């Protein structure tokens, strides 16, 4: 067992994270990149402070107690600190280790934590169960039943309910065809990742993704047997479920058969790109082939004869695209290539919107504060469209637009490209 | 515990941290070598809360320590003797910007880079640019009289502060200086800037804003070694040129940065690079670039480049400013030294600094403000290795001694703090230190405001026992 020379005691919990915490030399360049630090001004709620807590726990200088449990939950996991960190501290991995330690010690209590655990382990990974649950919710919403029972719900559940999105019509909640041929000369073959929430809440984005890829010259396959990527489970500290889900996808996709495994959800893309971390030695080829849809399209170039989409658009970086995958230019380049559309910058596009997986449900107060900051920046520009490539961000930004009274339509970048392609004949 | 209740009544539950693990996080600032745990951390929202906190601390005879972002490198924001940390992060409003008279009034928690960003649309900027500028606060900059690469042409923080609002250790609020600038009577603004939080808590700062220069050129001289790069600096300065900045980055640092997200495509095989920035009218900048190129080449530069565009320019500077943090790749801890020597002695001092590092078997690197003669020998170490720590401290002291012997000083911009308090005697006599202590006690007779900083702890007990030295008789007002 490794020991900490600082006090000679064996490393306890977080021993696995210990070496990486030592990369931090306390320079503080991460501070202002951190949304919770910006909101609270507390060192304890900053990346540097949280790494210090992790190191303290590993060295046995402080217990795995209240503060680190709270901070592990309050952290968005947006990884903006990784972009800011000159030392390359793998903060996202450290956070997952910490959350796993907290989960193992069974230190998170309360109704929100219980719902989070069961939903992530027993519902989200199972497409059929998820589909029926969403059906149930859609039915309840249609009949107004959910609002009827609302007064009976505990306060915490009521807050969560208020944040639930409107379920799209069933016509938009389908699965994708197994194969879609390229339009015109074929320039490559790609596999598309469908996701778990995407087909239920953003079937229109999945459909647009396939149309745009095909129009750009790609044969598109959608392998059977794929499913939830396991990101949310890993983020919440359930490493076992996360590993099982990653394994299922590694088995479903054949990296040798395609030029790229295309993902349109930034959170999933980040987890899949890092699948080799959860499955050492088993997922290298898989992880290497994973690309965000914007990268594949920007590299290939969009069809030349795009139609017009009139308006201004603000691009808002999903944290798990810009910070976890380092992709920020391709989506912008694509939007700029659409005739009629003007890309306008807003202040702090790389700051988290407060969605962060299910953070808006588990930490509603902080999430709302972070969203308000984002909405202030967007209001100042008042665009016609707000584009972002991640389902959580799309839902959160839609909530923000409604609550803060903006007129913008919230869309995935591929939807705007899809519209430009659909408008071709009009030219 | 009565103090905690009193503080809680002032700042509310949301504005105070008292749990052991929370206080543990506040045990160090950017200098992890010296640590001390506070009894509480409070986060006031305005001046009135600061006054009430200060009065409460005094009433309970507990010292207090002002803190900004905690990026300082001399332990200035560490509660080395315990007490309450007054964290000023939540006082982060830009109160007013006057475009015509070119000043801004800001609260102490405003982040340095945010201020320049907020006035960029007026073609103005706030000139002092410490490497930590994306995180450090104006309040902290005032406390430490912070510098930065552009100090060479624009001066340090003290040259840019017009006025201050200061909550004194007895809870009174003073207005020092004014937006009109100039001094009337004693220069109390100049006294407080660089006083390392020992004279009171700054709650508002009036800063000078500087027009953005018409043209900026950032150059990169590639050298085989640090000593050759130092010669080029001497030649440029000796010829009477005043570049905006002249920075040297050595090979070990280049490689650490190039491994990071701050990579700028710097040549990894270079012994050292010299970053020079020239600004002014386009004609003047073009002339400066040509002359600097000649001096660099004459001093042995094997290559000389000018940043092609703004994006490349920004990349060079990001690389320079990410250097400190990037050293985390080499070892768990970093001791960033700070000393100033006469520029003409740079080549010999640098050679001696490297020799000291080698002799003690330490990983020493150099990234520094060469134009000012402001050295930053950085020693990478592991605080868990007690024997290595001894070598780090011994080498550090030797470096300071040779700098002082060469006619230099022990800090250029990081402050004395806890880090260098025991080296003050290398530079000052007992009489000098007595005079400084008298000034300090005029503001803070009870020594409750950031104790344990600046003044030596060894063989000099004035601070711990002022009555014994008769300081009580020093008039306060």
Contacts between the chains, C-beta under 8 A, distances in Angstrom:
chain1	res1	chain2	res2	distance
A	4	B	384	6.9
A	5	B	384	4.0
A	5	B	385	6.7
A	6	B	383	7.2
A	6	B	384	4.7
A	22	B	328	8.0
A	22	B	332	3.8
A	22	B	382	7.8
A	23	B	328	4.6
A	23	B	329	6.8
A	23	B	332	7.4
A	24	B	328	5.9
A	25	B	32	7.5
A	25	B	324	7.3
A	25	B	325	6.2
A	25	B	327	6.0
A	25	B	328	4.1
A	25	B	332	7.3
A	25	B	333	6.2
A	25	B	334	4.5
A	26	B	28	6.6
A	26	B	29	7.7
A	26	B	30	5.8
A	26	B	32	5.2
A	27	B	30	6.4
A	27	B	71	6.9
A	27	B	132	6.9
A	27	B	324	5.1
A	27	B	325	3.6
A	27	B	328	7.6
A	28	B	30	6.1
A	28	B	69	5.7
A	28	B	70	6.3
A	28	B	71	3.9
A	28	B	132	6.1
A	28	B	135	4.7
A	28	B	136	7.4
A	29	B	132	6.7
A	29	B	134	5.9
A	29	B	135	5.7
A	29	B	322	6.8
A	29	B	325	5.2
A	30	B	135	7.7
A	31	B	69	5.7
A	31	B	71	7.7
A	31	B	135	4.3
A	32	B	69	8.0
A	32	B	111	5.7
A	32	B	113	7.9
A	32	B	114	7.7
A	32	B	134	5.9
A	32	B	135	5.2
A	41	B	43	5.5
A	41	B	87	6.4
A	41	B	89	3.0
A	41	B	90	4.6
A	41	B	92	7.5
A	41	B	109	7.1
A	42	B	17	6.7
A	42	B	41	7.9
A	42	B	43	6.9
A	42	B	87	7.5
A	42	B	89	7.7
A	43	B	25	5.2
A	43	B	26	5.8
A	43	B	41	7.8
A	43	B	70	6.3
A	43	B	87	7.4
A	44	B	17	6.6
A	44	B	22	5.1
A	44	B	25	5.0
A	49	B	25	4.5
A	52	B	24	7.5
A	52	B	25	5.1
A	53	B	21	6.5
A	53	B	24	7.6
A	53	B	25	6.2
A	56	B	21	7.2
A	56	B	24	5.7
A	56	B	25	7.9
A	61	B	24	6.9
A	62	B	20	6.8
A	62	B	21	4.5
A	62	B	24	5.3
A	63	B	21	7.3
A	65	B	21	5.9
A	66	B	19	6.8
A	66	B	21	7.4
A	67	B	19	5.7
A	67	B	21	3.9
A	67	B	22	5.5
A	68	B	21	6.7
A	82	B	261	7.8
A	83	B	261	6.1
A	84	B	134	7.5
A	84	B	261	8.0
A	85	B	260	7.7
A	85	B	261	7.2
A	85	B	325	6.7
A	86	B	256	8.0
A	86	B	257	7.0
A	86	B	260	4.7
A	86	B	261	7.2
A	86	B	262	5.1
A	86	B	322	3.7
A	86	B	323	7.3
A	86	B	324	7.4
A	86	B	325	3.4
A	86	B	326	3.9
A	86	B	328	7.2
A	87	B	260	7.0
A	87	B	325	5.3
A	87	B	326	6.0
A	87	B	327	7.4
A	87	B	328	2.8
A	87	B	329	5.7
A	88	B	259	7.1
A	88	B	260	5.7
A	88	B	261	7.3
A	88	B	328	7.7
A	88	B	329	6.6
A	89	B	328	7.1
